[in-house]
Amino acid sequence: MSLSTQESDENAQYVLYARLDNAKTMANILKAVHFKDTAIIFASENGLKVTVEDCKCVQANAFLQSSLFQEFVIKEEQVTFKINLTVLLECLNIFGASSIPGATTALKMCHEGYGTPLTLLLEENGVLTDCSLKTLEPDETLDFNFLSTNVVNKIITKSECLKAAFSELDLSSDILEILMSPDEPYFRLSTFGNAGSIHSEFPKESDLVESFQCNKTQANRYKISLLKPSVKALMQSTRVSVRTDNRGFLSMQYMIKTEDGQVCFVEFFCCPDEELENDEYS
């Protein structure tokens, strides 16, 4: 019996039940935040938020909205648990690359509540497999307190803009400096590595810059080791929103289109490594 035709009353015992016709959709979004083995999953009526953190300095959130799923049922206001993200991704890709054109892996995901496993049922071409993943007590996640009212500078670009910049920058550098300003050079990325100082600048009139809202000149430095994981999301994305607040905290939000044309978002927050006086960059 296929996953899509199983009786709905079989799912009555679950506090969380979701069905997806193409497991690759979920796998691709989760890959964008897979830079640590474990993740916290927050489920609500809006969908799933998958949070990964490192060093209490960087946080990634992948959002899988409920409309992405063919069915999404939750019986509690919020269901939260920690899970091994590496194992979850291995399960979602358990059938590997199909040799049959157009073949997809259907997914049914079930959870009975606190302390119980997360169960995945996967089907491809009539072949069924099930995986049971241990859930753990969720850790308290960081609150970056990144409020839209405190945003000083915001730029929305097509992803090609940052993809080109990251390919040119010297990633042997320990830090990446991001300068955003209402005046020239407007938007500049800089590294200071073995090859010397390398700068990538983007005029606000560029065809790749879709929105430019900069109120003051800010130059903040971030550890490249903390930002490197976001490159996975960048490579999948079509647009990127880069925001900094009055503390120099960085938000990078990536818009990712799924194979069926829906839109998902992945967001990274990062603390500045050190603050620089703006007059050094006048």
N, C-alpha and C positions, 0 to 999 in steps of 0.2 A: 504494500500500500504506500502511495507517495505521501510525502510530508504534507502536501497541500490538501489532501483529502481525508486525513485522519480526523476522527470525531472530536469536536470541540470540547465535549464533556471530559475527555481524557486530560484536559489541561486545567481542570477545576482546582487541583491541589496546588497550583503554582501561584506565587505572588508576582512573578515576572514571567511573561511568555512573549516571545517574539519570533516572527517567521520572515525569512528573507529569501527571495528566489535566487539570488546570486551572492554566495558567501564572499566572493572576491571583492564586492563593494565594501564590505566591512573590513576585510583584511587589508585592503589598500589604505584606508583611512587610519587604521591602527598602526600600520607600518610607519606612518609619518611621525608617530610619537614614540616609536620603539627604540629608545636609547638606554633604557634600564629594564631589568627583568620583570619588575613588578609594577602594577598600576592599580589605582583605585577607580572602581566603576560606581558612578552615581546614576541610578535609574529613577526617572520621574515620568509623569504623563507627557512631558515634552520630548522624551527620548533618553539616550545614553550620553553621559559625559565621562570620558576616560582620561584620567589625570596621571601624569608621570612627572616626578620631581628628581632633582639632583642637587646635592650640596646645599640645600636650603637657599639656593641663589637663582634657580631657573625652574620654571614650571611649564609643562605643555598640557594643553587640553584639546582633545578631539571630540567634536560634537556630532553625534549620529541622531538626527531628529527622528521623531516617531513616524513621520510621513515617509521616511526612507524605507520602512519595513512594510511588507504586505499585511502583516498583523502585528500589533503591539499592544499588549494588555498588561497593566500593572494594577495591583489591588491594594497597594499601600502608597502613602504620599511620597515616600522616597525609600528606595532599597539601595544600600551601600555595602560594598565588600571589596577586599583586596584580592588580586588574582595574579598568577604568574602570566605576564603578557607574552613572554617567549613561547610558553606552552600553548596558550590560546591561539597564537598565530600559526603554530605548527598544526594544530587541529583544524583550523580554518582552511589550511592548504594541504590537508591530508591526502587528497586525490591527486595533487600535483597538477602539472599542465596536461590538460586533456588532449588526446590525439584525435578526438572527434570534433569536427568543426561545429561551432555554435553550442557545444555542450557547456552547461553551467552546473555548479554545485549548489543545491538548495540547502538551506540552514533552518533548523528550528532550535531555539535557545530557551531553556527552562531553568527556573530557580525557585525552590520551595521556601526560601526564607533563611533567616540568620543561622549560620553554622552549617548549612547544607551545601552540597556541591553545585556548581554550575554545570548543567547537562547540555551538551551539543549533539544534535542529531543531524547528520549530513547525508545527502542522497545525490548520487550522480548516475544517470542512465540505469536506474533501478537498483543500484548497489547502495546499501545502507550501512552506515557506521555510526557508532555513538561514542562520545568522549565524556568523561566525568572529571571535572576540574575542581580541585580543592579550593574553597574560598577561605580567606583569612580575615582576621579582625582588621578593619581599615585603620591606617594611620591618620592622624590629624594633618590635613593638607595646609599649605601656606596660604595666607591671605595677603596678597600683594597690595590690597586696598587701592587698586588702580581704578580711579573714578573718572568718568568722562568729564566731570566738571573741573578736574585738575589737569586735563590734557593741555599741553602748551603748543605742541606741534603735531601735525598729522599730514601724512602724504599717502595717497593711494596710487600705486603704479601697476602696470602690467608686469607680470612675473619675469618677462624677458629682460627687463631692466636690471633686476637684482641677480638673475642667473648670470648675465654677462659680467656684472660687477664681481661676483664671487669667483668667477673663473679667472679674473685678472688679478685679484688681490693675493698677497703673499700669506698663505695660511700657516707659514712657519712663525709668524708673528704671534706674540702672546695675547695681544689685544686687538680689537677692532674699534676704531673711533668713528662715531656717527655724528656728523654735523648737520643740523637742520636750522635754516635761517630764512627770515623774510627777505634778506639781501643776498647778493652773490657771496659764496657759490651755491646758495640755496640748499642743496642736498649733496653731501659728500661722505664717502666711505674711505677710510684710510687704515692701512696696516703699516707696521714698523718692524720688519723682519730681516732675514739674512740678505735680502735683495735691496735693502734700504727702505725708504718711505715710498709707498705706492698709494695713489689717490684715484678714486673714481668719482667723477662729478656728473650731476644730472641737472640741467636747466629746468626750471619749472614750466617752460613752454614746450618741453619735449612731448612728442606724440605718445610716449610711453607713460607720462605722468597724467593721471586722470583727475586727480584732485590735489590741490596744494593749499594747506591751511597752516601757515607758520606764523606765530605771533612774536617770537623772540629767538635770538641766536642761542643755540645750545650745542655744546660739544661734549659728548659723554663717551667714556671708554668702557668696553665690556670684554670680558675674557672670551677669546675665540673658542676655547674648549667648551664653554657653555652654549655658544651660539651654533657650533657645528651641527648638533643634532637637528636644528631647524632646517638645514639644507634639504633633508628628506622631504619635508613638507613643501619647501620652495619648488623642488623639481616636479612635484605633482600639481602644483597650483597654476591658476591662470591670472590671479590678481593678488596683490599683497597690500595690506594696510600697515604702515609703520607709524607708531605713535610714541611720544615721550611725554611724561608728566612733569610737574614742577620739581620733583625729586631726581629726575633723570632716569627713572625706571622706564624700561622699554617694553612695548607690546608690539608683536608682529603677528598679524592675523592673515592667514592664508585661505583663499577661496579655492576649493577643489571640486571639479565637476566629476560626477560618477559616470560610468559607462552608459547609464540610461538617462543622462542629462540632468539629474538632480544636483543640487549644490550642497556641499558640506564645508564646515569651517574647522580649521585647526589654529589654535592660538598659543603663542609662546610669550611668557613673561620672563624678564631678566633684570637683575639688579645691576646698577653701574659698578664698575670696578673702582673708579675714582672720579672725582669731579674736577673739571678744569675751568679755569677762569675764562670767560668768553673773550676778554680783551687779548688773550694770547692768540686768538684766531681772527682778529679784526683785519 
